[in-house]
Amino acid sequence: MSVDTVKHAATSPGVEQPFAELGLKPDEYTRIREILGRRPTSCELAMYSVMWSEHCSYKSSKVHLRRFGDLPTETPVGKLLAGIGEQAGVVDIGQGYAVTFKVESHNHPSYVEPYQGAATGVGGIVRDILAMGARPVAVMDSLRFGPADAPDTHRVLPGVVAGVGGYGNCLGLPNIGGEVVFDSSYLGNPLVNALCVGVLRHEELHLAKASGVGNQVILYGAKTGGDGIGGVSVLASETFDADGPAKRPSVQVGDPFMEKLLIECTLELFAQELVVGIQDLGGAGLSCATSELASAGEGGMRVWLDRVPLRDSSLAPEEILMSESQERMMAVVEPAHVEAFLATCEKWDIPATVVGEVDASGRLVVEWHGDVVVDVPPRTVAHEGPVYERPFARPAWQDELQASSPDALERPASGDALRSTLLRLAASPNLCDRSWVTDQYDRYILGNTVLAQPEDAGMIRVDEASGLGVAVATDCNGRYTKLDPYVGAQLALSESYRNIAVSGALPLAVTDCLNFGSPEDPSVMWQFAEAIRGLADGCRALGLPVTGGNVSFYNQTGEQAILPTPVVGVLGVVSDVRRRTPSGWRTPGEVLYLVGTTRPEFGGSEWAHVVHSHLGGLPPQVDLDAERALAGILRQASESGVVSAAHDLSDGGLAQALVEGALRYGFGARVAVAGDPFVALFSESVARAVVAVPVASEADFVNLCGDFPATRLGVVTGEGDDLVVEGQFAISLAELRSAWTATLPALFE
């Protein structure tokens, strides 16, 4: 480095800088030069490259995400305490408590190195929750892979599952739910979406800002290493193909034991009121933390980069700025509190170093052994990156896809054929038992888990005295979204919303993880724009705010984009977790009701997918008014005790709900279906649930439903009894369980 690097950069000869290798476009590089009025230094170039990446800057999605700006900021319980733009959304749940929750992607790193990619995805989302002042209390994961029998799925899936479980288990956080989905479009580009839930009192909320001239900037946590240089910020901003980046950044390496110490240390620092502002070091590492903290505060900061503790002394300053090493946080601390801050870190055996100072310069200045290597307006790095209005257009193949209706496909006509179809679907990779995956996760550690897999929603007790709790669910059917992105996003929202409702909770708020192909493809951008429009309209109709989330583009290999996959997470509150509703029945003689309307809807269905390898037609109709009415019925029924079990109807239809409801506790059922038994059993119409009603409460339940459709299906029978569809077939629970549980162990053990 020269004696005065910034001056040297401004006057050095016009040697071409490697901006393209860092992922910057020519016009972006030109804009950087215009902002600075000179050539950027190599450190500035590194900083802009990671912060202006698709993953960090949202440059292709901002124009569409603005649709979320006019959504509600209040819920039936209280107001939104923090929303879009913060590290995680924070929702008032009553009694002075708030919950923060968010979901983010770690897709490409999990393909490159499955264990560490998934593990550090969990670690990163946990630190986002921690940075808001909350104690993390639970995690969930939404996973998607190529075909279950594909060799590369056998390489990726076991590592991802082990990474999710290994990191979360070591942290001591229960994994309370999620999804595992298989589809050929995810071959070579799995999706690993990690969600975390945290709990805090209202007064404990902290926001990321560097305010107070003279305040000290402290980096604490793990030392900075060469792992993850460029990391997710570059990996998530390129397509996986032969023409991608010549040098793939290394995937971050996680240390959950350090993270556990970091959690406890940070919560103690908050409790001692030693922190003015705090920021997790995730994507883009120090580049992100310094520029975002400075932008949100007084606007000025000086950083002494050579003070950063290193695991590798050979790292260049550019690499230190780009490193995404895990388990690191940055705090802004008043000078009078620095000694106490450092003492608390020492108590927890957490390295901590003063690396900077807040000033009133309006600049972010970074020094390296006395040389100024960065001198930039921080907002231009963190918040004023490129904004692209990418061209988008409905693809020419969309009409043909929707015209390819499943109505002409051969359907099972006899009782034996219906029986075989039910068994085949129950054993299919997307509908079979997930225990092989979820048994690798600790679901009950900490002692507050109320519901977890295989329930429709995860539920956590927040307050032991009152029983106050929260429920969380994530959902998305990518096939629906490909058939109609607007409707598909609303169907993801409605299913997640319904899963909260069947647990007995009141839906409050939404987070999302929007996984799509390349934004440079107009058809992909059309899918994205339509999905955003659908999700915004759906949230408006349901009265739910979007608290934040994540956009993940470039999920494709070569020309093969993934199914558009807008994963939607919904948070709900339950006043007393002792009144929660489980998904399975276990009392002989109770009455089973189907609540909702069934239509002949098979576009994108599991039946069409599994039996005929068909994707075409239209997805199920959205009926958000019906979803809202159903949710109200289910919540009131739970609170008044007139239902003992409830299971939503979604993938696989009524047949799958009966399978899972019977196998949950091992009690059979005898049901009768009206009309076409194939439609009754396998349609995937929305706004429906199966509920078990105590005999003494049947009249009360019917009165509660009022005009909403509620059809008496049959009764719960004894433990170990058959599942019987009258006039069609009977299946022993032993045969059903064998089919349902054998698939994943046979594939992956």
C-alpha positions in Angstrom: 0.0 0.0 0.0 1.2 3.5 -0.7 1.7 6.1 2.0 -1.5 7.8 1.0 -3.6 5.2 -0.7 -6.6 7.4 -1.4 -4.4 10.1 -3.0 -2.6 7.4 -5.0 -5.9 6.0 -6.2 -6.9 9.4 -7.5 -3.7 10.0 -9.4 -2.5 6.5 -10.4 -2.4 5.7 -14.1 -5.4 4.3 -15.8 -4.7 0.7 -15.1 -7.9 -1.3 -15.5 -9.3 -2.4 -12.1 -10.8 -5.9 -11.7 -14.3 -4.6 -11.1 -15.9 -7.3 -13.3 -14.2 -10.1 -11.4 -15.8 -8.6 -8.3 -19.3 -8.8 -9.8 -19.6 -5.1 -10.7 -21.1 -4.0 -14.1 -19.2 -1.4 -16.2 -21.9 1.3 -15.5 -21.7 0.5 -11.7 -18.0 1.0 -11.8 -18.4 4.3 -13.6 -20.9 5.4 -11.0 -18.5 4.6 -8.2 -15.9 6.8 -9.8 -18.5 9.6 -10.2 -19.4 9.3 -6.5 -15.8 9.5 -5.4 -14.6 11.9 -8.0 -11.6 9.6 -8.6 -10.6 6.0 -9.1 -11.6 3.8 -6.1 -9.0 2.2 -4.0 -8.9 -1.6 -4.1 -10.5 -1.6 -0.6 -13.3 0.8 -1.8 -13.8 -1.4 -4.8 -14.1 -4.4 -2.6 -16.5 -2.7 -0.3 -18.8 -1.4 -3.1 -18.7 -4.8 -4.9 -20.1 -6.7 -2.0 -22.6 -4.1 -0.8 -23.9 -3.5 -4.3 -24.3 -7.2 -4.9 -27.8 -8.5 -5.6 -27.9 -10.2 -2.2 -27.0 -7.1 -0.2 -28.5 -4.2 -2.2 -31.8 -5.7 -3.6 -31.0 -3.7 -6.7 -33.3 -5.7 -9.0 -36.2 -6.1 -6.4 -36.5 -2.7 -4.8 -38.9 -1.3 -7.3 -41.3 -4.2 -6.7 -40.8 -4.5 -2.9 -42.2 -1.0 -2.6 -45.6 -2.6 -2.8 -45.2 -3.7 0.8 -44.9 -0.1 1.9 -48.6 0.6 2.3 -49.5 -2.6 4.2 -50.9 -2.4 7.7 -48.5 -1.5 10.5 -50.8 -2.7 13.2 -52.2 -6.1 14.1 -55.2 -7.2 16.2 -52.9 -7.3 19.2 -50.8 -4.2 18.8 -48.5 -2.3 16.5 -45.5 -3.3 14.5 -42.5 -2.2 16.6 -39.9 -2.7 13.8 -40.4 -3.5 10.2 -38.9 -3.6 6.7 -35.4 -2.1 6.7 -34.4 -3.4 10.2 -32.4 -6.6 10.8 -35.6 -8.4 11.7 -39.3 -7.5 12.2 -40.6 -7.0 15.7 -44.3 -7.6 16.5 -46.2 -6.7 19.7 -47.9 -9.9 21.0 -49.4 -8.3 24.2 -48.6 -8.4 27.9 -45.5 -6.2 27.3 -43.9 -9.0 25.1 -42.8 -8.7 21.5 -41.5 -11.3 19.1 -39.0 -10.8 16.3 -38.8 -13.3 13.4 -37.3 -13.4 10.0 -36.4 -15.9 7.3 -33.3 -15.7 5.0 -31.7 -17.8 2.3 -28.4 -19.6 2.3 -29.0 -21.4 -1.0 -25.8 -21.3 -3.1 -23.4 -21.8 -0.2 -25.4 -24.9 0.8 -24.8 -26.4 -2.7 -21.1 -25.7 -2.6 -20.6 -27.0 0.9 -23.8 -28.4 2.3 -23.0 -28.8 6.0 -21.3 -25.4 6.5 -23.7 -23.6 4.1 -26.7 -24.7 6.0 -25.1 -24.4 9.5 -24.0 -20.8 8.9 -27.4 -20.0 7.5 -28.8 -20.9 10.9 -26.1 -18.9 12.6 -26.7 -15.8 10.5 -30.4 -15.7 11.1 -30.0 -16.2 14.8 -27.6 -13.2 15.0 -30.1 -11.1 13.1 -32.7 -11.9 15.8 -30.2 -11.3 18.6 -29.2 -7.9 17.2 -32.8 -6.7 17.8 -32.3 -7.2 21.5 -34.2 -10.5 21.6 -33.3 -13.9 23.0 -33.6 -16.5 20.2 -36.0 -19.2 21.2 -36.6 -21.4 18.2 -35.6 -22.0 14.6 -37.3 -23.5 11.5 -36.0 -24.5 8.1 -37.6 -24.6 4.7 -35.6 -26.9 2.4 -35.9 -27.8 -1.2 -33.8 -30.3 -3.2 -33.7 -32.1 -6.6 -35.4 -35.5 -7.1 -35.1 -37.6 -4.0 -33.3 -40.4 -5.9 -30.8 -38.1 -7.7 -27.1 -38.7 -6.9 -26.5 -35.0 -6.2 -29.5 -34.9 -3.8 -27.8 -37.7 -1.9 -24.7 -35.5 -1.7 -26.5 -32.3 -0.7 -29.4 -33.3 1.5 -27.6 -35.3 4.3 -25.1 -32.5 4.7 -27.7 -29.7 4.8 -29.8 -31.6 7.3 -26.8 -32.3 9.4 -25.7 -28.7 9.3 -29.1 -27.4 10.3 -29.3 -29.9 13.1 -25.7 -29.7 14.2 -25.6 -25.9 14.5 -29.1 -25.5 16.1 -28.7 -28.4 18.5 -25.3 -27.0 19.7 -26.9 -23.6 20.2 -29.6 -25.3 22.3 -32.5 -23.9 20.1 -35.5 -26.2 19.3 -36.3 -26.7 15.6 -40.0 -26.5 15.6 -41.0 -26.9 11.9 -40.4 -26.2 8.3 -40.6 -28.0 5.0 -38.7 -30.6 2.9 -39.7 -30.5 -0.8 -38.3 -32.3 -3.8 -38.5 -31.2 -7.4 -36.2 -31.6 -10.5 -35.9 -27.8 -10.8 -33.9 -27.7 -7.6 -31.3 -30.2 -8.8 -28.0 -28.2 -8.7 -29.7 -25.3 -6.9 -31.2 -26.4 -3.5 -33.0 -23.9 -1.3 -32.0 -23.6 2.3 -34.2 -21.0 4.0 -33.6 -20.5 7.7 -36.0 -18.8 10.1 -35.5 -17.8 13.7 -37.9 -16.5 16.4 -36.8 -14.4 19.3 -38.6 -13.0 22.3 -38.1 -9.6 24.1 -39.9 -7.1 26.3 -40.9 -3.9 24.5 -38.3 -1.9 26.3 -35.5 -4.3 25.3 -35.8 -3.4 21.5 -32.5 -2.3 20.0 -31.9 -0.8 16.5 -28.7 -0.8 14.5 -27.2 2.8 14.4 -23.9 4.5 15.1 -25.0 7.6 16.9 -23.1 9.9 19.3 -19.9 11.6 18.2 -17.0 10.1 20.1 -18.7 6.8 20.8 -16.4 3.8 20.2 -17.0 1.0 17.7 -16.2 -2.4 19.1 -15.9 -5.6 17.1 -16.5 -8.7 19.2 -16.9 -12.4 18.7 -14.8 -14.7 16.6 -11.6 -13.6 14.9 -11.7 -12.7 11.2 -10.5 -15.4 8.8 -10.2 -16.2 5.1 -13.4 -18.3 5.1 -16.3 -16.7 3.3 -14.4 -13.9 1.6 -17.1 -12.5 -0.7 -19.2 -15.4 0.5 -22.9 -15.3 0.2 -22.9 -11.7 -1.2 -21.2 -13.0 -4.4 -22.4 -16.6 -4.4 -26.1 -15.4 -4.2 -25.6 -12.9 -7.0 -24.5 -15.2 -9.7 -25.9 -18.1 -11.7 -24.4 -21.5 -11.3 -23.0 -22.3 -14.7 -19.8 -22.5 -16.6 -19.8 -18.8 -17.2 -20.2 -17.8 -13.6 -17.4 -16.3 -11.5 -14.0 -17.7 -12.2 -13.1 -17.8 -8.5 -15.9 -19.1 -6.2 -15.7 -17.5 -2.8 -15.2 -20.0 0.0 -18.2 -20.8 2.2 -18.2 -19.6 5.8 -17.3 -22.0 8.5 -19.5 -21.9 11.6 -18.7 -22.4 15.3 -22.0 -22.8 17.2 -20.2 -22.9 20.6 -18.8 -19.5 20.0 -22.2 -18.3 18.8 -23.8 -19.6 22.0 -21.3 -17.6 24.1 -21.9 -14.6 21.8 -25.7 -14.9 22.4 -25.3 -14.9 26.2 -22.6 -12.2 26.2 -24.8 -9.9 23.9 -27.9 -10.3 26.0 -25.9 -9.4 29.2 -24.5 -6.3 27.4 -28.1 -5.3 26.6 -29.2 -5.9 30.1 -26.4 -3.7 31.4 -27.4 -1.0 29.0 -23.9 -0.8 27.6 -24.8 -0.6 23.9 -26.0 2.4 21.8 -26.3 0.4 18.5 -25.5 -3.1 17.4 -25.1 -4.9 14.0 -24.6 -8.5 13.1 -21.8 -9.2 10.7 -23.4 -11.4 8.1 -23.4 -10.9 4.3 -20.6 -8.5 3.3 -19.0 -8.7 6.8 -17.2 -5.5 7.9 -18.2 -3.7 4.7 -21.9 -4.1 5.7 -21.6 -3.5 9.4 -19.5 -0.3 9.2 -21.4 1.3 6.3 -24.9 0.5 7.7 -24.1 1.5 11.2 -22.6 4.8 10.0 -25.6 5.4 7.6 -28.1 4.9 10.4 -26.3 7.1 12.9 -24.5 10.4 12.7 -23.2 9.5 9.3 -19.5 9.4 10.1 -17.1 6.8 11.3 -13.4 6.1 11.4 -12.2 2.5 11.5 -8.7 1.2 12.1 -8.7 -1.9 10.1 -5.3 -3.2 11.3 -6.9 -3.6 14.8 -9.3 -6.3 13.6 -8.3 -9.6 15.3 -7.3 -12.1 12.6 -7.1 -15.9 12.4 -4.9 -15.4 9.3 -2.3 -12.7 9.5 -1.7 -12.9 5.7 -5.1 -11.4 4.9 -5.0 -8.2 2.8 -7.2 -5.3 3.9 -9.6 -5.9 1.0 -10.0 -9.5 2.2 -10.7 -8.3 5.8 -13.4 -6.0 4.5 -15.0 -8.7 2.4 -14.6 -11.7 4.8 -17.9 -13.1 6.0 -16.4 -15.1 8.9 -19.2 -16.1 11.3 -20.0 -15.4 14.9 -19.1 -11.6 14.8 -21.0 -8.6 16.0 -20.2 -4.8 16.0 -21.4 -2.5 18.7 -21.4 1.2 19.3 -20.5 2.1 22.9 -20.2 5.3 24.8 -16.6 5.9 26.0 -17.6 5.7 29.7 -19.0 2.1 29.1 -16.1 0.7 27.0 -14.3 -0.8 30.0 -17.5 -2.5 31.3 -18.3 -3.7 27.8 -14.8 -5.3 27.4 -15.0 -6.8 30.9 -18.3 -8.5 30.1 -16.9 -9.9 26.8 -13.9 -11.2 28.8 -16.2 -12.9 31.2 -17.8 -14.8 28.4 -14.4 -15.5 26.7 -15.4 -13.4 23.7 -12.6 -11.4 22.0 -13.5 -7.8 21.8 -11.5 -4.9 20.3 -12.2 -1.2 19.7 -11.8 -0.8 16.0 -13.3 2.6 15.3 -15.0 5.8 16.5 -18.2 7.7 15.5 -17.5 11.2 14.2 -19.4 14.0 12.5 -17.5 13.8 9.2 -20.3 12.3 7.2 -17.7 9.9 5.8 -16.7 6.3 6.4 -12.9 6.4 6.7 -10.9 3.2 7.0 -7.2 3.2 7.9 -4.7 0.4 7.4 -1.5 0.9 9.3 -1.8 4.7 9.0 -2.9 4.7 5.4 -6.4 5.8 4.4 -7.7 2.9 2.3 -11.4 3.9 2.3 -13.0 7.4 2.3 -16.6 7.2 1.1 -20.0 8.6 1.9 -21.5 5.6 3.8 -25.0 5.9 2.4 -23.7 5.4 -1.1 -22.3 2.1 0.0 -25.2 0.9 2.2 -28.4 2.4 0.9 -27.8 4.2 -2.4 -26.6 1.4 -4.6 -28.0 0.8 -8.1 -31.7 0.4 -8.6 -32.7 -1.6 -11.7 -36.0 -1.6 -13.4 -35.4 -4.9 -15.1 -37.6 -5.6 -18.1 -40.2 -8.2 -17.4 -42.8 -9.9 -19.6 -45.2 -12.7 -19.3 -43.5 -15.6 -21.0 -44.8 -17.0 -24.2 -45.0 -20.5 -22.7 -47.4 -19.4 -19.9 -50.5 -19.8 -22.0 -49.5 -23.3 -23.2 -48.7 -24.3 -19.6 -52.0 -23.2 -18.3 -53.9 -24.8 -21.2 -52.3 -28.2 -20.4 -55.1 -29.0 -17.9 -54.9 -32.2 -15.8 -58.6 -32.8 -16.4 -57.8 -35.2 -19.2 -55.4 -37.4 -17.1 -56.6 -40.9 -16.2 -58.2 -40.9 -12.7 -58.7 -43.8 -10.3 -62.3 -45.1 -10.7 -62.6 -48.0 -8.3 -62.2 -48.4 -4.6 -59.0 -50.4 -5.1 -57.6 -47.8 -7.4 -58.4 -45.0 -4.9 -56.7 -47.1 -2.2 -53.6 -47.6 -4.3 -53.4 -43.9 -5.2 -53.7 -42.9 -1.5 -50.9 -45.2 -0.6 -48.7 -44.1 -3.5 -49.1 -40.4 -2.5 -48.6 -41.0 1.2 -45.3 -42.7 0.3 -44.2 -40.1 -2.2 -41.1 -38.0 -1.2 -43.1 -34.8 -0.8 -45.8 -36.3 1.4 -44.1 -39.0 3.3 -43.0 -38.9 7.0 -40.2 -36.4 7.6 -38.9 -38.1 10.8 -35.6 -39.1 9.2 -35.0 -35.4 8.9 -36.6 -34.0 12.0 -35.3 -36.6 14.3 -31.9 -35.1 13.7 -33.1 -31.8 15.2 -33.8 -31.3 18.9 -37.4 -30.1 18.9 -38.0 -29.7 22.7 -34.8 -28.3 24.2 -35.5 -25.3 26.5 -38.8 -26.8 27.6 -41.1 -24.3 25.9 -42.0 -26.2 22.7 -45.7 -26.7 22.6 -46.1 -28.0 19.0 -43.4 -29.1 16.5 -43.1 -31.4 13.5 -45.2 -33.2 12.3 -47.8 -30.6 13.4 -49.0 -28.0 10.9 -47.4 -25.2 12.8 -44.6 -24.9 15.4 -45.7 -23.3 18.7 -43.5 -21.9 21.6 -44.6 -20.8 25.1 -43.5 -17.2 25.8 -44.7 -16.7 29.3 -45.0 -19.6 31.8 -47.4 -17.8 34.1 -50.1 -16.8 31.6 -49.5 -19.4 28.9 -48.9 -16.7 26.3 -47.3 -18.2 23.2 -46.6 -17.8 19.5 -47.1 -20.1 16.5 -45.0 -20.0 13.3 -45.4 -21.7 9.9 -43.7 -21.5 6.5 -45.2 -22.7 3.2 -44.9 -22.5 -0.5 -45.9 -24.7 -3.5 -43.6 -23.8 -6.3 -45.7 -25.7 -8.9 -48.7 -23.4 -8.1 -46.5 -20.4 -8.5 -45.2 -21.5 -11.8 -48.7 -22.0 -13.1 -49.8 -18.5 -11.9 -47.2 -16.4 -9.9 -49.8 -14.0 -8.5 -52.1 -16.7 -7.3 -49.2 -19.0 -6.2 -47.9 -16.4 -3.8 -51.3 -15.9 -2.3 -51.7 -19.7 -2.0 -48.4 -19.8 -0.1 -49.7 -17.0 2.2 -53.0 -18.7 2.7 -51.6 -22.1 3.5 -49.2 -20.6 6.1 -52.0 -18.5 7.5 -54.3 -21.6 7.7 -51.6 -23.6 9.4 -51.4 -21.0 12.1 -55.2 -21.0 12.5 -55.6 -24.8 12.8 -53.2 -24.6 15.8 -55.6 -22.3 17.5 -53.5 -19.1 17.1 -54.4 -15.7 15.8 -52.3 -14.8 12.7 -50.4 -11.5 13.2 -47.6 -10.9 10.7 -45.7 -12.1 7.7 -42.0 -12.6 6.8 -40.9 -14.0 3.4 -38.0 -15.5 1.5 -38.5 -14.9 -2.2 -36.5 -17.5 -4.2 -36.3 -17.0 -8.0 -34.1 -17.5 -11.0 -32.0 -14.8 -12.8 -33.5 -11.3 -12.7 -31.8 -10.7 -16.1 -34.5 -13.1 -17.5 -37.7 -11.1 -18.3 -39.9 -14.1 -17.6 -38.3 -14.6 -14.2 -38.8 -10.9 -13.4 -42.4 -11.2 -14.4 -42.8 -14.1 -12.1 -41.2 -12.1 -9.3 -43.3 -9.0 -9.9 -46.5 -11.0 -10.0 -45.6 -12.8 -6.9 -44.9 -9.6 -5.0 -48.2 -8.1 -6.3 -50.0 -11.2 -5.2 -48.4 -11.3 -1.7 -49.0 -7.6 -1.1 -52.7 -7.9 -2.2 -53.1 -11.0 -0.1 -51.6 -9.4 3.1 -53.8 -6.4 2.6 -56.9 -8.6 2.3 -55.9 -10.5 5.5 -54.9 -7.4 7.4 -51.3 -8.6 7.9 -48.1 -6.5 7.8 -44.9 -7.8 6.1 -42.2 -7.3 8.7 -39.2 -8.0 6.4 -37.6 -10.9 4.7 -35.1 -11.8 1.9 -34.9 -11.9 -1.8 -32.8 -14.6 -3.4 -32.1 -14.3 -7.1 -30.0 -16.3 -9.5 -31.4 -19.6 -8.3 -30.7 -21.5 -11.5 -28.2 -23.7 -13.2 -27.4 -22.6 -16.7 -30.8 -21.9 -18.4 -32.7 -24.0 -15.9 -34.4 -21.7 -13.3 -36.0 -23.2 -10.1 -39.7 -23.2 -9.7 -40.5 -19.7 -8.5 -40.6 -20.2 -4.7 -41.9 -17.4 -2.6 -41.7 -19.0 0.9 -44.1 -17.2 3.3 -43.8 -17.4 7.0 -46.7 -16.4 9.2 -46.5 -15.6 12.9 -49.5 -16.0 15.2 -50.2 -15.4 18.9 -52.1 -17.7 21.3 -53.3 -16.3 24.6 -52.9 -19.7 26.4 -50.8 -22.5 24.8 -52.8 -25.0 27.0 -55.7 -24.4 24.6 -53.6 -25.2 21.4 -55.1 -27.6 18.9 -53.0 -30.6 17.8 -53.3 -32.0 14.3 -54.2 -35.6 15.1 -57.2 -37.2 16.8 -57.0 -39.7 19.7 -60.5 -40.0 21.2 -62.7 -42.8 19.8 -66.3 -41.7 19.1 -65.4 -38.0 18.3 -67.0 -36.7 15.2 -64.9 -35.6 12.2 -66.0 -32.6 10.1 -64.7 -31.2 6.9 -64.9 -27.4 7.1 -64.8 -25.6 3.8 -65.7 -26.1 0.1 -64.2 -28.8 -2.1 -63.9 -28.1 -5.9 -62.4 -30.3 -8.6 -59.0 -28.5 -8.5 -55.9 -30.5 -9.6 -53.6 -28.1 -11.4 -50.2 -28.4 -9.8 -51.5 -31.1 -7.4 -49.5 -33.8 -5.8 -51.7 -36.4 -7.6 -50.8 -34.9 -11.0 -47.2 -34.6 -10.0 -46.7 -38.1 -8.5 -48.9 -40.2 -10.6 -48.6 -38.5 -14.0 -45.4 -36.3 -13.7 -47.7 -33.5 -15.0 -47.5 -29.8 -14.4 -50.2 -27.7 -16.1 -53.5 -26.0 -15.8 -54.5 -23.5 -13.1 -53.7 -23.8 -9.4 -56.6 -23.9 -6.9 -58.7 -20.7 -6.6 -57.7 -18.3 -3.8 -60.4 -17.4 -1.4 -59.0 -15.1 1.2 -62.4 -14.2 2.6 -63.0 -17.9 3.3 -59.5 -18.3 4.8 -60.2 -15.4 7.2 -63.6 -16.9 8.1 -62.1 -20.3 8.6 -59.4 -18.9 10.8 -61.9 -17.2 13.0 -63.9 -20.4 13.4 -60.9 -22.5 14.2 -59.5 -20.0 16.8 -62.9 -19.6 18.6 -63.3 -23.4 18.5 -59.9 -23.9 20.1 -60.5 -21.2 22.7 -63.9 -22.6 23.7 -62.7 -26.2 23.6 -65.2 -27.5 21.0 -62.5 -29.1 18.8 -59.9 -31.5 20.0 -57.9 -31.7 16.7 -57.6 -29.8 13.5 -55.5 -30.4 10.3 -55.4 -28.2 7.3 -56.0 -29.5 3.8 -53.4 -28.7 1.3 -50.9 -30.9 -0.7 -52.6 -34.3 -1.2 -56.0 -33.0 -0.2 -58.4 -34.7 2.2 -56.7 -38.1 1.7 -53.4 -36.9 3.1 -55.0 -35.1 6.0 -56.8 -38.3 7.0 -53.5 -40.2 6.7 -51.6 -37.8 8.9 -54.5 -37.3 11.4 -54.8 -41.0 11.9 -51.1 -41.8 12.1 -50.3 -38.9 14.5 -51.6 -40.9 17.5 -52.5 -44.2 16.0 -56.3 -43.9 16.0 -58.4 -45.0 13.0 -61.4 -43.3 11.4 -64.5 -44.2 9.4 -65.6 -41.6 7.0 -68.0 -41.2 4.1 -67.4 -38.8 1.2 -70.1 -37.3 -1.1 -70.0 -37.0 -4.8 -67.0 -38.1 -6.9 -64.8 -39.9 -4.3 -61.6 -39.0 -6.3 -62.4 -35.3 -6.1 -63.4 -35.5 -2.5 -60.2 -37.3 -1.5 -57.5 -35.7 -3.7 -58.6 -32.2 -4.6 -56.4 -29.4 -3.2 -59.0 -26.7 -2.8 -58.0 -24.2 -0.2 -59.6 -22.7 2.9 -60.4 -26.2 4.3 -59.6 -28.2 7.4 -60.6 -31.5 9.0 -61.5 -31.2 12.7 -62.3 -33.6 15.5 -65.2 -32.6 17.7 -66.2 -34.1 21.0 -69.8 -35.5 20.8 -71.0 -33.2 23.5 -69.7 -30.2 21.6 -71.1 -31.1 18.1 -74.1 -28.7 18.3 -71.9 -25.9 19.6 -69.4 -26.5 16.7 -72.1 -26.5 14.1 -73.5 -23.2 15.5 -70.0 -21.7 15.5 -69.6 -22.5 11.8 -72.9 -20.8 11.0 -73.2 -20.4 7.2 -69.6 -21.5 6.6 -69.7 -25.0 5.0 -69.2 -27.8 7.5 -69.8 -31.4 6.4 -69.9 -34.3 8.8 -67.4 -36.9 7.5 -67.5 -39.7 10.1 -66.1 -40.7 13.4 -62.8 -41.5 15.1 -62.5 -45.2 15.8 -60.2 -47.2 18.2 -56.5 -47.3 18.6 -54.9 -49.3 15.8 -58.2 -49.5 13.8 -58.3 -49.1 10.0 -58.8 -46.0 8.0 -62.0 -46.7 6.3 -63.7 -44.7 3.4 -67.1 -46.2 3.4 -68.1 -47.9 0.1 -64.6 -47.5 -1.3 -61.7 -49.1 0.7 -60.1 -49.8 4.1 -56.4 -49.6 5.0 -54.9 -50.9 8.1 -52.8 -48.3 10.0 -49.9 -50.7 10.0 -49.9 -50.8 6.2 -50.4 -47.0 6.0 -47.6 -46.3 8.5 -45.2 -48.7 6.6 -45.8 -46.9 3.3 -45.6 -43.4 4.9 -42.5 -43.9 7.0 -40.3 -46.1 4.7 -39.4 -43.6 1.9 -36.7 -41.3 3.3 -34.9 -44.0 5.3 -34.8 -46.2 2.2 -33.4 -43.3 0.2 -30.9 -41.8 2.6 -29.8 -44.3 5.2 
